[in-house]
Amino acid sequence: MKVGVTALRYLSRFFGICALVVGVVSGLVEVLLAGFVCVDSCPQADTIFPWYLSSALMNLLLPTAALLVMAYLAFAGYCLATAQARRLLAPTVTLALGAAVSVGAIVWYAHLFVTMIPVDNDGFLIDGSAQTWTAGLGQITAGLTLVWAGLLTYLQWSPDGKRQQIRPNATPSEE
């Protein structure tokens, strides 16, 4: 039992760090690939908006969110196994608020894209502005996941920073 509980704690930390790395790397890759938005010609703003919004949410945030949920579930198992249910409150709030703020920020930025990006007379995107918007999307994603995954991973570490030993039949105040 002791080994399994300790494994849950380290597994939650591993998934949290993986989510942090995946989120930041996917955001930076989006920044690097921003130059390829308009290869031959830019598409119309009306057609690219739904595709980019779903692409941003699915390709950039979904892998990070899936890893964070796995980290949270492993940490929840650890907290419940060691009778530290109160310690689970802050990561729960962080996971829920982080998801809401992340999705809200990307939807807001996509709405800003539709209303503010310049288009030519035919409704097609202008080359430089579409690339700037895509690079901004990558920066927002990297920043959001850095804060969201970093905070959730930080909250999973022990409060005093010391390594805790799990003792059988110990009350939560003794740990």
NORURTA-V960549 format. One record per residue. N is the residue number from 0. SS is DSSP state (A for helix, B for strand, O for the rest). OMEGA is omega in whole degrees, -180 to 180 (NA if undefined). Layout:
n->N ss->SS omega->OMEGA
n->N ss->SS omega->OMEGA
This chain:
n->0 ss->O omega->-178
n->1 ss->A omega->-179
n->2 ss->A omega->180
n->3 ss->A omega->180
n->4 ss->A omega->177
n->5 ss->A omega->178
n->6 ss->A omega->178
n->7 ss->A omega->-180
n->8 ss->A omega->-180
n->9 ss->A omega->176
n->10 ss->A omega->178
n->11 ss->A omega->177
n->12 ss->A omega->179
n->13 ss->A omega->179
n->14 ss->A omega->178
n->15 ss->A omega->179
n->16 ss->A omega->176
n->17 ss->A omega->178
n->18 ss->A omega->178
n->19 ss->A omega->-179
n->20 ss->A omega->-179
n->21 ss->A omega->-180
n->22 ss->A omega->-179
n->23 ss->A omega->180
n->24 ss->A omega->179
n->25 ss->A omega->176
n->26 ss->A omega->180
n->27 ss->A omega->175
n->28 ss->A omega->177
n->29 ss->A omega->177
n->30 ss->A omega->-179
n->31 ss->A omega->-179
n->32 ss->A omega->-178
n->33 ss->A omega->-180
n->34 ss->A omega->-177
n->35 ss->A omega->179
n->36 ss->O omega->-179
n->37 ss->O omega->-177
n->38 ss->O omega->177
n->39 ss->O omega->176
n->40 ss->O omega->-179
n->41 ss->O omega->178
n->42 ss->O omega->177
n->43 ss->B omega->-178
n->44 ss->A omega->-179
n->45 ss->A omega->-177
n->46 ss->A omega->-176
n->47 ss->A omega->-177
n->48 ss->A omega->-179
n->49 ss->A omega->-180
n->50 ss->A omega->-179
n->51 ss->A omega->179
n->52 ss->A omega->179
n->53 ss->A omega->178
n->54 ss->A omega->-180
n->55 ss->A omega->-179
n->56 ss->A omega->-176
n->57 ss->A omega->-174
n->58 ss->A omega->-176
n->59 ss->A omega->-175
n->60 ss->A omega->-175
n->61 ss->A omega->178
n->62 ss->A omega->178
n->63 ss->A omega->-179
n->64 ss->A omega->179
n->65 ss->A omega->178
n->66 ss->A omega->178
n->67 ss->A omega->177
n->68 ss->A omega->176
n->69 ss->A omega->177
n->70 ss->A omega->180
n->71 ss->A omega->-179
n->72 ss->A omega->176
n->73 ss->A omega->179
n->74 ss->A omega->177
n->75 ss->A omega->176
n->76 ss->A omega->178
n->77 ss->A omega->-179
n->78 ss->A omega->-180
n->79 ss->A omega->179
n->80 ss->A omega->-180
n->81 ss->O omega->178
n->82 ss->O omega->177
n->83 ss->O omega->-176
n->84 ss->A omega->179
n->85 ss->A omega->-180
n->86 ss->A omega->-178
n->87 ss->A omega->-175
n->88 ss->A omega->-177
n->89 ss->A omega->176
n->90 ss->A omega->178
n->91 ss->A omega->179
n->92 ss->A omega->179
n->93 ss->A omega->179
n->94 ss->A omega->-179
n->95 ss->A omega->180
n->96 ss->A omega->178
n->97 ss->A omega->178
n->98 ss->A omega->-179
n->99 ss->A omega->-180
n->100 ss->A omega->-179
n->101 ss->A omega->179
n->102 ss->A omega->179
n->103 ss->A omega->180
n->104 ss->A omega->-180
n->105 ss->A omega->177
n->106 ss->A omega->178
n->107 ss->A omega->-180
n->108 ss->A omega->177
n->109 ss->A omega->176
n->110 ss->A omega->176
n->111 ss->A omega->178
n->112 ss->A omega->-177
n->113 ss->A omega->-175
n->114 ss->A omega->-171
n->115 ss->A omega->-174
n->116 ss->O omega->-179
n->117 ss->O omega->177
n->118 ss->B omega->177
n->119 ss->O omega->-175
n->120 ss->O omega->-179
n->121 ss->O omega->180
n->122 ss->O omega->179
n->123 ss->B omega->179
n->124 ss->B omega->174
n->125 ss->O omega->-168
n->126 ss->A omega->-174
n->127 ss->A omega->-177
n->128 ss->A omega->178
n->129 ss->A omega->178
n->130 ss->A omega->178
n->131 ss->A omega->179
n->132 ss->A omega->-180
n->133 ss->A omega->177
n->134 ss->A omega->177
n->135 ss->A omega->177
n->136 ss->A omega->177
n->137 ss->A omega->179
n->138 ss->A omega->178
n->139 ss->A omega->180
n->140 ss->A omega->179
n->141 ss->A omega->180
n->142 ss->A omega->179
n->143 ss->A omega->-178
n->144 ss->A omega->176
n->145 ss->A omega->-180
n->146 ss->A omega->-175
n->147 ss->A omega->-178
n->148 ss->A omega->179
n->149 ss->A omega->179
n->150 ss->A omega->179
n->151 ss->A omega->178
n->152 ss->A omega->178
n->153 ss->A omega->-179
n->154 ss->A omega->-180
n->155 ss->O omega->177
n->156 ss->O omega->-179
n->157 ss->O omega->-173
n->158 ss->O omega->-178
n->159 ss->O omega->179
n->160 ss->O omega->180
n->161 ss->O omega->177
n->162 ss->O omega->-177
n->163 ss->O omega->176
n->164 ss->O omega->178
n->165 ss->O omega->179
n->166 ss->O omega->178
n->167 ss->O omega->179
n->168 ss->O omega->178
n->169 ss->O omega->176
n->170 ss->O omega->-178
n->171 ss->A omega->-179
n->172 ss->A omega->179
n->173 ss->A omega->-178
n->174 ss->O omega->NA
